[in-house]
Amino acid sequence: IRPDSTAWRLRIRDRDVNAWLATRLIPWLRHERDLEWPPDWSRPQVRFAADGVRVAARVRDLWGRDRVVSWGLRVNIRDGVLSVEPGTIHLGRLPLPFVHRRVESMLRDAVTETQEEAFGRMLDLVLGTSSVEAIIPLVDSREVVVSGIEMEPGAIVIDARTRLK
Protein backbone atom coordinates (compact mmCIF):
# COMPACT_ATOMS: atom_id res chain seq x y z
CA ILE A 1 0.00 0.00 0.00
CA ARG A 2 1.44 3.33 -1.04
CA PRO A 3 1.66 6.15 1.48
CA ASP A 4 -1.13 8.70 1.25
CA SER A 5 -0.57 11.36 -1.45
CA THR A 6 2.74 9.91 -2.70
CA ALA A 7 2.91 10.29 -6.49
CA TRP A 8 3.46 7.14 -8.53
CA ARG A 9 3.53 6.14 -12.19
CA LEU A 10 2.14 3.04 -13.89
CA ARG A 11 3.02 1.89 -17.41
CA ILE A 12 0.53 -0.54 -19.00
CA ARG A 13 1.47 -2.23 -22.27
CA ASP A 14 -1.13 -2.74 -24.95
CA ARG A 15 -0.28 -6.45 -25.12
CA ASP A 16 -1.26 -6.78 -21.44
CA VAL A 17 -4.56 -4.98 -22.06
CA ASN A 18 -5.21 -7.22 -25.07
CA ALA A 19 -4.47 -10.34 -23.03
CA TRP A 20 -7.06 -9.24 -20.45
CA LEU A 21 -9.59 -8.41 -23.18
CA ALA A 22 -9.05 -11.81 -24.82
CA THR A 23 -9.40 -13.85 -21.64
CA ARG A 24 -11.39 -11.84 -19.11
CA LEU A 25 -13.69 -9.33 -20.87
CA ILE A 26 -16.60 -11.67 -21.57
CA PRO A 27 -16.57 -13.39 -18.15
CA TRP A 28 -16.32 -9.96 -16.49
CA LEU A 29 -19.32 -8.64 -18.47
CA ARG A 30 -21.38 -11.70 -17.55
CA HIS A 31 -20.45 -11.54 -13.88
CA GLU A 32 -20.54 -7.78 -13.29
CA ARG A 33 -23.41 -6.71 -15.50
CA ASP A 34 -25.09 -9.91 -16.74
CA LEU A 35 -24.31 -8.88 -20.32
CA GLU A 36 -23.58 -10.88 -23.43
CA TRP A 37 -20.97 -9.81 -25.95
CA PRO A 38 -22.45 -9.40 -29.47
CA PRO A 39 -21.95 -12.72 -31.30
CA ASP A 40 -20.93 -11.03 -34.58
CA TRP A 41 -18.09 -9.06 -32.94
CA SER A 42 -14.66 -10.37 -32.08
CA ARG A 43 -13.15 -9.37 -28.77
CA PRO A 44 -11.67 -5.88 -29.10
CA GLN A 45 -7.96 -5.15 -29.24
CA VAL A 46 -6.16 -1.91 -28.48
CA ARG A 47 -2.99 -0.31 -29.77
CA PHE A 48 -1.43 2.61 -27.94
CA ALA A 49 0.47 5.23 -29.95
CA ALA A 50 1.86 8.68 -29.18
CA ASP A 51 -1.27 10.34 -30.60
CA GLY A 52 -3.83 8.17 -28.77
CA VAL A 53 -5.33 4.72 -28.64
CA ARG A 54 -6.96 2.73 -31.44
CA VAL A 55 -9.62 0.16 -30.54
CA ALA A 56 -10.41 -2.49 -33.16
CA ALA A 57 -12.67 -5.50 -33.58
CA ARG A 58 -13.78 -7.81 -36.36
CA VAL A 59 -17.43 -7.27 -37.20
CA ARG A 60 -19.56 -9.38 -39.52
CA ASP A 61 -21.01 -7.30 -42.36
CA LEU A 62 -24.37 -7.74 -44.09
CA TRP A 63 -22.90 -10.37 -46.44
CA GLY A 64 -21.44 -12.47 -43.63
CA ARG A 65 -17.83 -11.38 -44.18
CA ASP A 66 -15.53 -10.30 -41.38
CA ARG A 67 -14.42 -6.68 -41.48
CA VAL A 68 -12.01 -4.97 -39.13
CA VAL A 69 -13.45 -1.76 -37.75
CA SER A 70 -11.23 0.50 -35.65
CA TRP A 71 -11.73 3.75 -33.81
CA GLY A 72 -9.08 6.22 -32.70
CA LEU A 73 -9.48 7.97 -29.35
CA ARG A 74 -7.46 10.59 -27.50
CA VAL A 75 -7.61 10.58 -23.72
CA ASN A 76 -6.96 13.82 -21.83
CA ILE A 77 -6.79 14.89 -18.22
CA ARG A 78 -7.05 18.60 -17.44
CA ASP A 79 -7.70 20.11 -14.03
CA GLY A 80 -8.65 16.71 -12.59
CA VAL A 81 -11.18 15.93 -15.32
CA LEU A 82 -10.83 13.01 -17.74
CA SER A 83 -12.23 13.45 -21.24
CA VAL A 84 -12.08 11.49 -24.49
CA GLU A 85 -11.83 12.99 -27.95
CA PRO A 86 -13.16 10.57 -30.58
CA GLY A 87 -11.02 10.28 -33.69
CA THR A 88 -11.32 8.68 -37.08
CA ILE A 89 -13.20 5.44 -37.63
CA HIS A 90 -11.64 3.04 -40.14
CA LEU A 91 -12.99 0.09 -42.08
CA GLY A 92 -9.80 -1.86 -42.56
CA ARG A 93 -7.35 0.84 -43.64
CA LEU A 94 -10.04 3.03 -45.20
CA PRO A 95 -10.91 6.08 -43.05
CA LEU A 96 -14.63 6.82 -42.76
CA PRO A 97 -14.65 10.50 -41.74
CA PHE A 98 -18.41 11.15 -41.75
CA VAL A 99 -19.82 8.17 -39.85
CA HIS A 100 -19.52 9.34 -36.23
CA ARG A 101 -23.21 10.17 -35.91
CA ARG A 102 -24.20 6.78 -37.34
CA VAL A 103 -21.80 4.92 -35.02
CA GLU A 104 -23.07 6.92 -32.05
CA SER A 105 -26.65 6.00 -32.97
CA MET A 106 -25.76 2.31 -33.36
CA LEU A 107 -23.94 2.22 -30.00
CA ARG A 108 -26.78 3.96 -28.19
CA ASP A 109 -29.31 1.59 -29.76
CA ALA A 110 -27.21 -1.39 -28.64
CA VAL A 111 -27.42 -0.32 -24.98
CA THR A 112 -30.71 -1.49 -23.53
CA GLU A 113 -32.57 0.36 -20.77
CA THR A 114 -31.29 -2.10 -18.18
CA GLN A 115 -27.72 -1.55 -19.38
CA GLU A 116 -28.08 2.23 -19.50
CA GLU A 117 -27.11 2.64 -15.86
CA ALA A 118 -23.99 0.54 -16.28
CA PHE A 119 -22.84 1.71 -19.69
CA GLY A 120 -24.62 4.98 -20.49
CA ARG A 121 -22.10 7.17 -18.69
CA MET A 122 -19.14 5.27 -20.13
CA LEU A 123 -20.67 5.53 -23.61
CA ASP A 124 -21.09 9.30 -23.19
CA LEU A 125 -17.43 9.51 -22.17
CA VAL A 126 -16.17 7.47 -25.15
CA LEU A 127 -18.35 9.45 -27.56
CA GLY A 128 -16.87 12.68 -26.23
CA THR A 129 -20.21 14.05 -24.98
CA SER A 130 -19.25 14.09 -21.29
CA SER A 131 -16.28 13.98 -18.97
CA VAL A 132 -15.64 12.48 -15.54
CA GLU A 133 -13.59 13.33 -12.51
CA ALA A 134 -10.23 11.55 -12.78
CA ILE A 135 -10.68 9.66 -9.52
CA ILE A 136 -10.96 5.89 -9.09
CA PRO A 137 -12.56 4.77 -5.80
CA LEU A 138 -10.98 1.74 -4.16
CA VAL A 139 -12.80 -0.88 -2.07
CA ASP A 140 -11.35 0.47 1.16
CA SER A 141 -11.22 4.08 2.41
CA ARG A 142 -8.84 5.22 -0.35
CA GLU A 143 -9.08 6.51 -3.89
CA VAL A 144 -6.66 6.93 -6.78
CA VAL A 145 -6.38 10.45 -8.19
CA VAL A 146 -5.11 10.33 -11.78
CA SER A 147 -3.16 13.49 -12.62
CA GLY A 148 -1.87 12.64 -16.07
CA ILE A 149 -2.03 10.19 -18.95
CA GLU A 150 0.62 9.86 -21.63
CA MET A 151 0.42 7.66 -24.67
CA GLU A 152 3.51 6.14 -26.18
CA PRO A 153 4.03 3.46 -28.81
CA GLY A 154 2.81 0.23 -27.22
CA ALA A 155 1.87 1.60 -23.80
CA ILE A 156 -0.12 4.05 -21.73
CA VAL A 157 1.58 5.76 -18.78
CA ILE A 158 -0.57 6.92 -15.89
CA ASP A 159 0.56 9.43 -13.25
CA ALA A 160 -1.42 9.16 -10.03
CA ARG A 161 -1.45 9.28 -6.28
CA THR A 162 -3.44 7.39 -3.70
CA ARG A 163 -5.26 9.32 -1.00
CA LEU A 164 -7.69 8.70 1.81
CA LYS A 165 -11.30 9.58 0.98
N, C-alpha and C positions, 0 to 999 in steps of 0.2 A: 504494500500500500504506500503510495507516494505521500510525502508530507503535504499538508494543506497549502495551496497556492504556489507550489513549486512548479515552474514551467517544465514541460517535457515535450518531446517530439516523437512521432510515430510514422514510420515509412511502411506503406502497404503496397506490395507488388500486385500488378494486375493478374499475374498467374495464380496468386493466392486467392484473390477475389473470385476468379473463374473456377478454381477448384471448389470453393464453397458453393458457388452457384450451381455447379454440375452435380454436387453430391447432397447438398443440404437445402436448397431453395424450396423444392417441392414438398419435402417433409415438413419444413418450417411453415409454409403456407397452410398445409393441412392442419397442423397442430395449433398454430397461433390464431388462425382466422377461419379455419374450416373452408378453405378455398381450393379450387382445382385449377391447375395450370391449363391454359387452352391447348387442346390436343393437336392443333395444327401449327403450334409454335414450338421451336426448339428452345432449350434453356438458353437464356441470354449469356453473352460474353461481353467483357469490357476490355478496352485498351486505353491506357492513360498516355497522354502526350503533353508536351509543354503548353499547348493551346487549349486543353480540356480533356474530356473523356468521351469516348465513342462507345455506345451500347449497341450490340447487334444480335439478331436472332434470325434463324431460318423460319420463313412463313410460307405456308402453302397458298398458292394463288388460285384463281378461279378455275384453272385448267389442271389443277392437281400437281403442279410443279413446285419444287422448293425454290424460294427466292430469299436472298439475304437482304434484310432491311436493317439499316443502321441509322443512328441518330447521335449527332454531336451535341454535347452539353458543356457549358462552362459553369463552374461552381465558384462563387465569390463569398467572402466574408468581409463585411464592412460595419464598423461600429457595433460589433456583437450580433449582427444579423446575417444569416445565411440565405443566399438567393441563388437561383439557377437561371442561366440564360440559354434558352434552347437554340441550337444551331441547325445546320443543314441536315436534312434527311436524305439518305441515299438508298437507291435500289441497286444492289450490287455496287458498281463504281459510279453509277449515273446519279448525279445530284438532282433532287426534286425540290426546287426552291419555293414552290407555291403550294405545298400540300400541308402546311402546318395546321390550318383550320380544319381540314378533313381528318388529319390524324388526331387532333384534339377531340373532335366530335366522336370518332371511333373509340378512343380511349374512355371518354366519359360514358358512352353507351355501354361499354363493356363492364363498367362498375355498377353493380346492382345496388338497390337501396340498402340492403343489409351490409354491403361492403363499403358503402359511402363513408361511414364513420371511420373505418380502418384505413381506407385508401384515398378518400376524397382530398384530404389535406396534403398528402404526399403527391397526389396527381397535380394539384394546384401548384405545388412547389416545382415539380419537374417541368410543367408547362410554362413556368415563368410568370404565373398570375398571382403568386403570393410569395412571402418569405417567412422564415421562422427564426426565432432566437437561437443562436448557436450554442445551445446548452443541452447536454445529454444527461438526464437523470439516471442515477445508479440505484440499485436495489436497497442500498443502505441509506445513510443520512448524508451522502455526498452527491456531487454532480460534476461533470466534466464540462469545462468552459472552453470551447474551441475558438482560438484567436486568429488562426490563419490556416489556409489550405494552399498548397503549391502543387502543381502538376509537373511531372517530369516524364520523360520517355520510360514507360514501363512501371510507373509507381505514382502514388499520391502521398504527399507528406503533410501531416497534420500537426500543427502547433497547438498545444492545449495546456491546461492546468486543472488539477482536481481541487475542489473546495467543498467545505461543509455547506449544506443547504441552510 
